[in-house]
């Protein structure tokens, strides 16, 4: 699956003050089921939640705590509406549902027996749909606890609201001053200002005029790269006015933050302001290449973007991700940029460039599939998930044919990482929206193929088979080309394999490969079709031929650093070695499969690999190891939402060696080892390697 969403604070790691709020939230988490941190933008609700939860902000906490099934974090800020809300929640839960039921049903079934904390961050733009969703989840799961951060509460019965205000900015508890001076020292490492009494007085005036709002203070501190503390205080006094006197002399908190953001905007150069408003089109993390592709239009050219981006980072307008690989904007700052973007009439052109960039990104990922770029492409598509969805939404409204191409190219990536519901939705919408005369045969085959793969993984084999037959007919047209024919053969072949017809699968794969001669690594479709042939040889009992072809495929994958086909070549070799009575070699290939699946974050493939590892261990006399691996695999099968699957021959293997392990251990011993494996799998899920 794609990675869990980061929280929306994105700021420096140090945390100042908030002792009372930390204590209140910790107490609430021990006794309440619905807690909402409310307060105006910029007061640090997300950061308070993360500081309270500490290192356990994502992942399982472990047995014996209130949240034995973990703390799961969903950042909702990038969502422009509620259509992908459930998908964001499922992703936070690491639920890669592979069933045809609705995602709402899958989420309810997943959380019903579990004790977990679900954190929903930045909720204010989704209050109405969240009110319905949260009430439904709490009614469904008696052990669920939900923590929200929002500018307003849900107004649900039983909701415990904790208001997060600005930092105290008066003596003796001047936490605002502590934050401002810490950030001021950080922006000028090695040349921080000496905090003389006059500078401290100026800093206190800044904190007071900005009402102790943490984000406002950080934006102000960022200006110290070019200005003195006294200059900042003077500028603010003229902008906001005196702090003494009655009535409304002090600005409301939202005005204090807006003043700081507007102030930062004014002190940016015209080119920095233009980049700021253009970057607001990104919903999540972006890299320099994406910023350059989307934001380079007159008067900015490609060479301008990176130095301007560095300037915006220095001004705290843009934040670097902790790993240094990407950038993001806080939602409040992004909203300000979007307002200016709308004001100058750039929104449509900007969204068009944004969509074009992510279409190119997915085209490149598709082209890189058979070789060493596969892993980076796979991860890049996963990281850009939210922006790809935004690009699809834009193209569906403006260029349905381009939307169909994007959905068709990204569909297989999403199917592989478990985003089946979203992949299916976009593919069906794009196929419906694109007029036949606007789409070439190759593009329609690609989209139908991706939809068919998605349906197969959801267990809808009859519908998938009908689509496979339609794909084969389309791919037979003269203008289709070899890749369309090979993709169609892959889909039809897998459909036959899952229905227990390996000979039919072999005939389909052989016909396509013979019609278009070449080597397996000439293209992604040819490589996938070659893999179907290996599966079919195994399914028809031709183990020697299957092993030789699988070993050739695997060697080519290793040489090219390709992971997806390599994993399934190891899967076949593990199965063949098991049939040949060589369990140690079978286990070695099963472990290699799991290692490849680690690189791709594939829960379904991990579950298959763990079942084979369990069988190999049991066949080798390690009943306890087999039962443990079966239990670990069970945790992954639960994550994909259906009973154990695979080709028919795996089902009989699983049943045989479960009996072998149980006979070796006895019922009580087997159940104990299996239960320990389930706990192990639950602890590992969502981490990079299943064991």
C-alpha positions, -999 to 999 in steps of 0.1 A, spaced: 0 0 0 9 36 -3 26 50 28 6 63 57 -1 100 55 21 124 75 5 148 98 1 184 86 24 202 110 56 195 90 75 219 113 106 218 134 109 189 158 113 209 190 81 213 211 76 241 235 53 242 265 17 229 264 21 209 296 -15 214 307 -28 204 272 -6 174 270 -19 162 304 -55 168 294 -52 149 261 -34 120 278 -62 118 304 -89 119 277 -73 91 257 -76 68 287 -113 72 292 -130 88 262 -139 74 228 -143 106 208 -119 135 214 -116 166 193 -88 191 195 -103 223 183 -88 258 178 -80 283 151 -56 276 123 -19 276 133 -22 270 170 -5 235 167 -33 210 171 -15 184 150 18 189 167 1 186 201 -15 153 190 18 140 178 37 150 209 11 133 231 12 101 211 50 102 208 68 74 188 36 54 187 19 79 164 18 52 138 19 14 141 9 -10 168 13 -2 204 11 -38 216 -8 -60 239 -18 -47 273 -24 -11 262 -57 6 254 -48 3 217 -35 -32 212 -42 -29 174 -23 3 170 -25 40 164 -34 49 128 -31 84 114 -51 98 85 -41 133 72 -73 146 56 -59 181 46 -52 171 9 -88 159 3 -108 185 -16 -141 166 -9 -154 135 7 -152 112 -23 -119 97 -11 -125 100 26 -131 63 32 -101 55 11 -79 77 33 -92 60 64 -86 26 49 -51 36 40 -44 47 75 -57 14 88 -34 -4 62 -65 -21 49 -59 -33 12 -94 -46 7 -96 -72 -22 -133 -78 -22 -163 -65 -42 -181 -52 -11 -182 -14 -5 -152 1 11 -175 13 40 -185 -23 46 -148 -34 45 -137 -7 70 -166 -16 94 -157 -53 92 -120 -45 98 -124 -23 129 -153 -41 145 -133 -65 167 -102 -43 171 -90 -20 198 -73 9 180 -69 47 179 -78 64 147 -65 99 143 -82 121 118 -61 152 112 -73 185 96 -110 178 95 -127 212 93 -135 210 56 -152 176 60 -174 181 91 -207 169 77 -194 136 61 -171 130 91 -200 134 115 -218 105 97 -187 84 93 -174 88 129 -208 80 144 -211 49 122 -176 37 131 -180 42 169 -214 24 168 -197 -5 149 -166 -9 169 -170 -9 207 -132 -7 213 -125 21 188 -112 55 199 -112 84 175 -91 116 179 -97 145 156 -80 178 150 -103 204 136 -112 241 137 -146 231 149 -160 201 167 -183 174 152 -211 182 177 -218 145 183 -231 130 215 -203 120 238 -177 141 220 -150 154 244 -138 187 231 -104 201 241 -98 236 229 -62 244 219 -55 281 222 -24 302 215 7 299 237 7 321 268 25 353 259 27 371 292 49 367 322 55 344 340 45 316 316 57 332 284 58 300 262 52 322 231 85 340 238 103 306 243 90 294 210 99 326 191 134 328 204 140 291 197 129 295 161 148 327 158 180 309 169 173 281 145 169 303 114 204 318 120 226 290 132 259 302 144 248 339 143 217 340 164 209 373 180 222 380 215 190 383 235 197 417 252 169 433 272 159 455 243 157 426 219 137 405 244 113 435 247 109 436 209 104 398 208 77 401 235 60 428 215 60 405 185 45 376 205 18 398 219 8 413 186 7 378 170 -15 366 200 9 337 207 -2 318 176 26 293 170 25 293 132 24 331 131 55 332 154 74 307 133 66 327 101 78 359 119 110 342 132 118 331 96 121 368 86 151 372 108 173 359 80 170 394 65 157 417 93 164 424 130 140 416 158 135 454 164 126 459 127 100 431 129 85 446 160 83 480 144 68 467 112 41 448 132 33 478 154 26 499 123 6 471 107 -15 461 137 -14 491 159 -8 497 196 -14 469 221 -28 492 248 -62 507 250 -97 493 250 -120 476 226 -105 457 197 -69 469 199 -56 433 199 -63 414 167 -85 382 169 -64 351 166 -74 343 131 -64 379 121 -30 375 138 -22 344 117 -36 360 86 -14 390 93 17 369 97 9 350 65 2 382 46 33 397 61 54 368 49 37 372 14 46 409 13 82 403 22 86 377 -6 99 388 -39 74 389 -68 89 357 -82 86 339 -48 50 350 -45 43 336 -79 59 303 -70 40 302 -37 6 305 -54 15 279 -81 27 254 -55 -7 256 -39 -20 232 -66 -1 203 -49 -23 185 -24 5 166 -7 43 161 -9 61 172 -41 97 171 -53 118 196 -73 110 179 -106 73 182 -100 76 218 -89 96 226 -120 72 209 -144 41 224 -129 53 259 -120 75 267 -149 56 291 -170 63 327 -179 77 347 -162 93 317 -143 115 293 -162 128 259 -151 160 273 -137 142 297 -114 122 271 -95 148 254 -73 164 286 -59 130 302 -53 119 270 -36 149 272 -13 140 308 -5 104 298 4 118 270 27 140 296 44 109 318 50 89 288 64 64 290 36 74 256 24 86 228 47 110 200 39 99 165 47 120 149 75 137 125 50 147 155 28 132 139 -3 102 162 -7 84 194 2 50 203 14 29 233 25 8 236 56 -29 237 46 -33 273 59 -4 286 38 -16 265 8 -51 281 12 -36 315 11 -17 307 -21 -48 292 -37 -67 324 -30 -41 345 -48 -41 319 -76 -78 323 -81 -74 361 -79 -51 363 -109 -69 337 -130 -42 310 -131 -62 282 -116 -73 264 -148 -40 266 -165 -22 255 -134 -44 225 -129 -39 216 -166 -1 216 -161 -5 197 -129 -26 170 -146 -2 168 -176 28 164 -152 12 134 -134 2 118 -166 38 120 -178 50 106 -144 27 76 -148 37 71 -185 73 70 -174 65 46 -145 47 23 -170 77 24 -194 101 16 -165 81 -14 -154 103 -42 -168 137 -29 -155 157 -12 -128 134 18 -126 104 -3 -114 109 1 -77 114 38 -78 85 42 -103 62 21 -80 71 42 -50 68 74 -69 33 65 -81 23 56 -45 37 89 -31 18 109 -57 -15 91 -50 -34 122 -39 -22 143 -68 -29 116 -93 -64 115 -80 -67 153 -84 -53 150 -119 -79 123 -128 -107 145 -115 -95 174 -136 -91 154 -167 -125 137 -163 -140 171 -164 -119 185 -192 -102 158 -213 -119 124 -208 -96 107 -233 -65 117 -213 -83 106 -181 -88 72 -196 -51 70 -205 -41 80 -170 -65 56 -153 -55 28 -176 -18 33 -169 -20 38 -132 -47 11 -126 -22 -18 -125 1 0 -101 -29 7 -78 -42 -28 -81 -8 -42 -71 -6 -20 -40 -42 -27 -29 -60 4 -40 -87 -16 -58 -118 4 -49 -102 36 -61 -87 20 -92 -121 5 -102 -140 37 -96 -117 58 -118 -115 32 -145 -153 28 -147 -158 65 -147 -132 71 -174 -145 43 -196 -179 58 -194 -168 94 -200 -144 89 -229 -161 89 -263 -151 59 -285 -140 82 -314 -116 100 -291 -97 69 -278 -75 46 -298 -78 8 -296 -46 6 -275 -59 30 -249 -92 13 -245 -76 -22 -243 -53 -9 -216 -81 5 -195 -103 -26 -199 -72 -47 -190 -66 -27 -158 -103 -30 -149 -102 -67 -155 -72 -72 -133 -89 -52 -106 -120 -73 -108 -100 -105 -106 -83 -93 -74 -117 -85 -60 -128 -120 -66 -153 -111 -94 -140 -138 -118 -170 -140 -141 -171 -103 -148 -134 -102 -152 -135 -131 -177 -161 -112 -198 -138 -82 -198 -109 -104 -208 -128 -118 -237 -137 -83 -248 -101 -72 -245 -89 -101 -266 -114 -92 -294 -103 -55 -293 -66 -65 -293 -72 -85 -325 -78 -53 -345 -50 -43 -369 -44 -10 -350 -40 -26 -316 -3 -37 -317 16 -63 -297 14 -48 -263 -24 -47 -264 -25 -83 -275 -1 -94 -248 -20 -75 -221 -52 -91 -232 -36 -125 -232 -23 -119 -196 -57 -110 -184 -74 -140 -201 -47 -163 -190 -49 -153 -153 -87 -156 -155 -83 -192 -168 -57 -200 -141 -79 -188 -112 -108 -209 -126 -86 -240 -126 -80 -241 -164 -42 -240 -167 -41 -257 -201 -64 -230 -215 -41 -203 -199 -11 -219 -215 -27 -219 -250 -36 -182 -247 -1 -172 -235 16 -193 -261 -5 -180 -289 2 -144 -280 40 -149 -274 43 -168 -307 24 -141 -326 47 -114 -314 82 -129 -310 107 -113 -287 124 -116 -253 104 -114 -220 120 -81 -211 111 -63 -243 81 -48 -225 59 -50 -194 31 -68 -212 55 -94 -227 70 -100 -192 36 -105 -176 25 -128 -204 57 -149 -200 49 -153 -163 14 -166 -171 31 -193 -192 52 -204 -162 21 -206 -140 3 -226 -166 32 -251 -169 32 -256 -132 -6 -260 -132 -4 -287 -159 22 -306 -139 52 -299 -163 74 -290 -133 108 -293 -151 97 -270 -179 81 -246 -154 112 -246 -132 136 -239 -161 115 -210 -174 109 -196 -139 147 -197 -133 154 -179 -165 128 -152 -157 141 -148 -122 177 -145 -134 167 -118 -159 148 -100 -131 177 -101 -108 200 -87 -135 176 -58 -141 165 -52 -105 129 -60 -114 108 -70 -84 72 -78 -93 79 -106 -118 108 -118 -97 85 -123 -67 61 -145 -87 90 -164 -103 101 -172 -67 66 -181 -58 65 -206 -87 99 -220 -78 88 -224 -41 57 -243 -52 76 -265 -77 103 -274 -51 76 -283 -26 59 -306 -52 93 -321 -58 99 -329 -21 126 -303 -16 112 -281 13 144 -264 22 148 -249 -13 111 -241 -13 114 -221 19 144 -203 4 124 -192 -26 94 -182 -4 117 -160 17 130 -144 -15 95 -137 -26 87 -120 7 119 -99 3 107 -87 -32 72 -80 -18 88 -58 9 100 -35 -19 65 -31 -33 44 -31 -2 20 -58 -15 -2 -73 12 -18 -98 -11 15 -111 -24 29 -112 11 0 -133 22 7 -158 -7 44 -159 2 37 -166 39 14 -195 31 41 -210 9 68 -204 36 45 -221 61 40 -251 39 77 -255 33 85 -253 70 58 -279 78 70 -301 50 106 -299 64 95 -310 99 92 -276 115 56 -278 126 59 -248 150 75 -226 123 48 -236 98 20 -228 122 36 -195 131 39 -186 94 4 -196 87 -7 -173 116 14 -144 102 -1 -150 68 -36 -150 83 -30 -114 96 -22 -104 60 -52 -123 46 -74 -104 70 -59 -71 57 -71 -80 21 -105 -88 34 -112 -123 21 -103 -159 28 -70 -173 16 -67 -172 -22 -44 -182 -49 -43 -206 -78 -61 -239 -71 -29 -259 -66 -20 -236 -37 -53 -243 -19 -45 -281 -18 -9 -274 -6 -22 -251 21 -47 -277 34 -22 -306 33 6 -289 52 -18 -273 77 -27 -309 86 10 -318 87 18 -290 111 -12 -298 133 -3 -335 134 32 -326 145 22 -302 173 -12 -314 184 -43 -292 183 -33 -271 214 3 -266 202 -8 -257 167 -33 -231 179 -8 -215 203 18 -212 175 -8 -199 151 -21 -173 175 15 -161 181 20 -158 144 -12 -138 141 1 -114 167 34 -112 149 17 -104 116 -5 -77 132 26 -61 147 44 -62 113 16 -50 91 22 -15 78 60 -19 83 83 -25 54 90 -62 58 67 -91 69 94 -111 85 
